[in-house]
């Protein structure tokens, strides 16, 4: 069982290399990826004969080759791999056993929904659309851009990993599933440099995690022990901390409950988390972004000037990780546990897909997703994935071992917020407001008062539409 979990972690991460490395809209990251920057795709690095033979042996049940093997994929990136990169196990399976093919329809981040709407209304809808940004649901479903998967996928199948199944159930309207997650991943790791920990005489976060003592309190104390403005030493940087920290309470700013959208802005859990971050700011612990022109400073991790770099896992999928230190120095742990929560809740990412309204080949789309699910549990993918991580990204044994642990914890209690899936003018306000305590030292009561009425009004309007159209 432990080996299966490790294999699943490897496969999941490799599958998400293309889907997440350019993400970050909801967290203030760079979202300037355009079709022009991603069209330099030619022939991928083919699997070797042994791996192809392993794909050929995969049992796909009673399924047969598709009458129409081509599925249309509208996104800012191509599922087909870049030049020199290995083809995904799932894609090879889709092509060889189903006779499938992924046709990429390029778009830009800014125009992706405009392009989707134009194609849906014009009767030439694509089949699949990426859902890992948590912005397809519920507003875009309510607006008629997507249709449910239930006629084409069995969500009770044992193929679904436990974490992915939980996230699928978080994207249900009218009893139908509008997002198909094939795995879960960590939305935020706390990346650090082991040399910095040792030189400052701090407790190792990995050891604290092993002792079930990696909590908000031990994290705060470590930051207090380390930080010193006169020495230019701060606790954490990046755009990924605040929203993800909230989710460790187990309560998201916006969630789904009993088929309706729920506003949790006024919850005691969010107030507690925001007050905690406010006190971190009051004690001058986070990197003062305004003093750095609101620009991330990842190189400070290797310099021993910033203690933690909170970021999604894709930060460790880059060819050059020297900004964090030498390979043997790079470490990471999950976000610290909320000591008052009833479980160890962690923010989750997902490799996930939405089925476009009017898709011409929903059967083909479902077959592709089934291939992704099969690959999640196929041991023949492990060698391909581990080799790439070691050779292309410099991963070490310590990084692998922690990766297994983080994935196991995230799968057990994944938490997501769908505030990025409500109307954009409101979702942006919610997302920005969450960061105010940490960025500008604004108390939560003031921030909450400024957004509570607008947020509730938006949620009420969405729920009226849900009741009218999805009951």
Secondary structure, 3 states (H helix, E strand, C coil): CHHHHHHHHHHHHHHCHHHHCCCCHHHCCCCCCCHHHHCCCCCCECCCHHHHHHHHCCCCCCCCCCCCCEEEEEECCCCCCCCCCECCHHHHHHHHHCCCEEEEEECCCCCHHHHHHHHHHCCCCCCEEECCCCCCCCHHHHCCCEECCCCCCCCCCCCCCHHHHHHHHCCEECCEECCEEEEEEECCEEEEEHHHHHHCCCCCHHHHHHCCCCEHHHHHHHHHHHCEHHHCEEEEECCCHHHHHHHCCCCCCEEEECCEEEECCCCHHHHHHHHHHHHHHHCCCCCCHHHHCCCCCCHHHHHCCEEEEEECHHHHCCCCCCCCCCHHHEEEEECCECCCCCCCCEEEEEEEEEEECCCCCHHHHHHHHHHHHHHHCCHHHHHHHHHHHHHHHCCCHHHHHHHHHHHHHHHHCEECCCHHHCCHHHHHHHHHHHHHHHHHCCCHHHHHHHHHHHHHHHHHHHHHHHHHHCC
